[in-house]
């Protein structure tokens, strides 16, 4: 934003300086009133055309800058979406692996408890038969 303001201020200064310089040079030139008026008109038109050309160039540069900014933003947005999708997929994979591990451990613990209960019952039965 600051660069745009600086560019606009420069443009205004350039235009103003050109007009003032043209008027001063014409006023000090040894010409008749009619010639001076014609010269002022001609130089004013030249300055106007130059200002319009510079304005068009500036507008095109601003449009290009905006388009580049939009393109870069879109590129970054797509990269971010891709990274988010990748993270989601990895998280889902890890959750599924975790569920599988929990199920395996649950079965292992259940089998260990059943083996412990069975061993206890056998030990108890062996002691009571003695």
DRENDO-1510 file (C-alpha; in Angstrom, 1 decimal, always signed):
<recs>
REC; n; res; u; v; w
REC; 1; UNK; +0.0; +0.0; +0.0 .
REC; 2; UNK; +2.8; +2.4; +0.9 .
REC; 3; UNK; +4.5; +1.6; -2.4 .
REC; 4; UNK; +1.3; +2.5; -4.3 .
REC; 5; UNK; +1.1; +5.8; -2.4 .
REC; 6; UNK; +4.7; +6.6; -3.2 .
REC; 7; UNK; +4.1; +5.8; -6.8 .
REC; 8; UNK; +1.0; +8.0; -7.0 .
REC; 9; UNK; +2.8; +10.9; -5.2 .
REC; 10; UNK; +5.7; +10.5; -7.6 .
REC; 11; UNK; +3.4; +10.6; -10.6 .
REC; 12; UNK; +1.6; +13.7; -9.3 .
REC; 13; UNK; +4.9; +15.4; -8.6 .
REC; 14; UNK; +6.1; +14.5; -12.1 .
REC; 15; UNK; +3.0; +15.8; -13.7 .
REC; 16; UNK; +3.0; +19.0; -11.7 .
REC; 17; UNK; +6.7; +19.6; -12.4 .
REC; 18; UNK; +6.2; +19.0; -16.1 .
REC; 19; UNK; +3.4; +21.5; -16.3 .
REC; 20; UNK; +5.2; +24.2; -14.2 .
REC; 21; UNK; +8.4; +23.7; -16.2 .
REC; 22; UNK; +6.6; +24.0; -19.5 .
REC; 23; UNK; +4.8; +27.1; -18.5 .
REC; 24; UNK; +8.0; +28.8; -17.1 .
REC; 25; UNK; +10.0; +27.9; -20.3 .
REC; 26; UNK; +7.2; +29.4; -22.5 .
REC; 27; UNK; +6.9; +32.6; -20.5 .
REC; 28; UNK; +10.6; +33.3; -20.8 .
REC; 29; UNK; +10.7; +32.5; -24.5 .
REC; 30; UNK; +10.9; +35.4; -26.9 .
REC; 31; UNK; +7.6; +34.7; -28.8 .
REC; 32; UNK; +4.4; +36.5; -29.5 .
REC; 33; UNK; +1.3; +36.0; -27.3 .
REC; 34; UNK; -0.4; +33.8; -30.0 .
REC; 35; UNK; +2.7; +31.7; -30.4 .
REC; 36; UNK; +3.0; +31.3; -26.7 .
REC; 37; UNK; -0.6; +30.2; -26.3 .
REC; 38; UNK; -0.2; +27.7; -29.2 .
REC; 39; UNK; +3.0; +26.4; -27.6 .
REC; 40; UNK; +1.3; +26.1; -24.2 .
REC; 41; UNK; -1.6; +24.3; -25.8 .
REC; 42; UNK; +0.8; +21.9; -27.7 .
REC; 43; UNK; +2.9; +21.2; -24.6 .
REC; 44; UNK; -0.1; +20.7; -22.5 .
REC; 45; UNK; -1.4; +18.1; -24.9 .
REC; 46; UNK; +2.0; +16.5; -24.9 .
REC; 47; UNK; +2.1; +16.4; -21.1 .
REC; 48; UNK; -1.5; +15.1; -21.1 .
REC; 49; UNK; -0.6; +12.3; -23.5 .
REC; 50; UNK; +2.5; +11.4; -21.6 .
REC; 51; UNK; +0.5; +11.3; -18.3 .
REC; 52; UNK; -2.2; +9.1; -19.9 .
REC; 53; UNK; +0.5; +6.8; -21.2 .
REC; 54; UNK; +2.2; +6.6; -17.8 .
REC; 55; UNK; -1.2; +6.0; -16.2 .
REC; 56; UNK; -1.9; +3.1; -18.6 .
REC; 57; UNK; +1.5; +1.6; -17.9 .
REC; 58; UNK; +0.9; +2.0; -14.1 .
REC; 59; UNK; -2.5; +0.4; -14.4 .
REC; 60; UNK; -1.1; -2.5; -16.3 .
REC; 61; UNK; +1.6; -3.1; -13.8 .
REC; 62; UNK; -0.9; -3.0; -11.0 .
REC; 63; UNK; -3.1; -5.5; -12.8 .
REC; 64; UNK; -0.1; -7.8; -13.4 .
REC; 65; UNK; +0.8; -7.5; -9.7 .
REC; 66; UNK; -2.7; -8.3; -8.6 .
REC; 67; UNK; -2.9; -11.3; -11.0 .
REC; 68; UNK; +0.5; -12.5; -9.7 .
REC; 69; UNK; -0.7; -12.1; -6.2 .
REC; 70; UNK; -3.9; -14.0; -6.9 .
REC; 71; UNK; -2.0; -16.8; -8.7 .
REC; 72; UNK; +0.5; -17.1; -5.8 .
REC; 73; UNK; -2.4; -17.1; -3.2 .
REC; 74; UNK; -4.2; -19.8; -5.2 .
REC; 75; UNK; -1.0; -21.9; -5.4 .
REC; 76; UNK; -0.4; -21.5; -1.7 .
REC; 77; UNK; -4.0; -22.4; -1.0 .
REC; 78; UNK; -3.8; -25.6; -3.0 .
REC; 79; UNK; -0.5; -26.5; -1.3 .
REC; 80; UNK; -2.1; -26.0; +2.1 .
REC; 81; UNK; -5.2; -28.1; +1.1 .
REC; 82; UNK; -2.9; -30.8; -0.1 .
REC; 83; UNK; -0.9; -30.8; +3.1 .
REC; 84; UNK; -4.0; -30.9; +5.2 .
REC; 85; UNK; -5.4; -33.8; +3.2 .
REC; 86; UNK; -2.1; -35.6; +3.6 .
REC; 87; UNK; -2.1; -35.0; +7.4 .
REC; 88; UNK; -5.7; -36.2; +7.6 .
REC; 89; UNK; -4.9; -39.4; +5.7 .
REC; 90; UNK; -1.8; -40.0; +7.9 .
REC; 91; UNK; -3.9; -39.4; +11.1 .
REC; 92; UNK; -6.6; -41.7; +9.9 .
REC; 93; UNK; -4.0; -44.4; +9.1 .
REC; 94; UNK; -2.5; -44.0; +12.6 .
REC; 95; UNK; -5.9; -44.2; +14.2 .
REC; 96; UNK; -6.7; -47.4; +12.3 .
REC; 97; UNK; -3.3; -48.9; +13.3 .
REC; 98; UNK; -3.9; -47.9; +16.9 .
REC; 99; UNK; -7.3; -49.6; +16.8 .
REC; 100; UNK; -5.7; -52.8; +15.4 .
REC; 101; UNK; -3.0; -52.7; +18.1 .
REC; 102; UNK; -5.7; -52.2; +20.8 .
REC; 103; UNK; -7.7; -55.1; +19.5 .
REC; 104; UNK; -4.6; -57.4; +19.5 .
REC; 105; UNK; -3.6; -56.3; +23.0 .
REC; 106; UNK; -7.2; -56.7; +24.2 .
REC; 107; UNK; -7.2; -60.3; +22.9 .
REC; 108; UNK; -3.8; -61.1; +24.4 .
REC; 109; UNK; -4.9; -59.7; +27.8 .
REC; 110; UNK; -8.2; -61.7; +27.6 .
REC; 111; UNK; -6.3; -64.9; +26.7 .
REC; 112; UNK; -3.8; -64.2; +29.6 .
REC; 113; UNK; -6.7; -63.7; +32.0 .
REC; 114; UNK; -8.5; -66.9; +30.8 .
REC; 115; UNK; -5.2; -68.8; +31.1 .
REC; 116; UNK; -4.7; -67.4; +34.6 .
REC; 117; UNK; -8.3; -68.3; +35.6 .
REC; 118; UNK; -7.9; -71.8; +34.1 .
REC; 119; UNK; -4.6; -72.3; +36.0 .
REC; 120; UNK; -6.1; -71.1; +39.2 .
REC; 121; UNK; -9.1; -73.5; +38.8 .
REC; 122; UNK; -6.8; -76.4; +38.0 .
REC; 123; UNK; -4.6; -75.6; +41.0 .
REC; 124; UNK; -7.6; -75.3; +43.3 .
REC; 125; UNK; -9.0; -78.6; +42.0 .
REC; 126; UNK; -5.6; -80.3; +42.5 .
REC; 127; UNK; -5.4; -79.0; +46.1 .
REC; 128; UNK; -8.9; -80.1; +46.9 .
REC; 129; UNK; -8.4; -83.6; +45.5 .
REC; 130; UNK; -5.4; -84.2; +47.8 .
</recs>
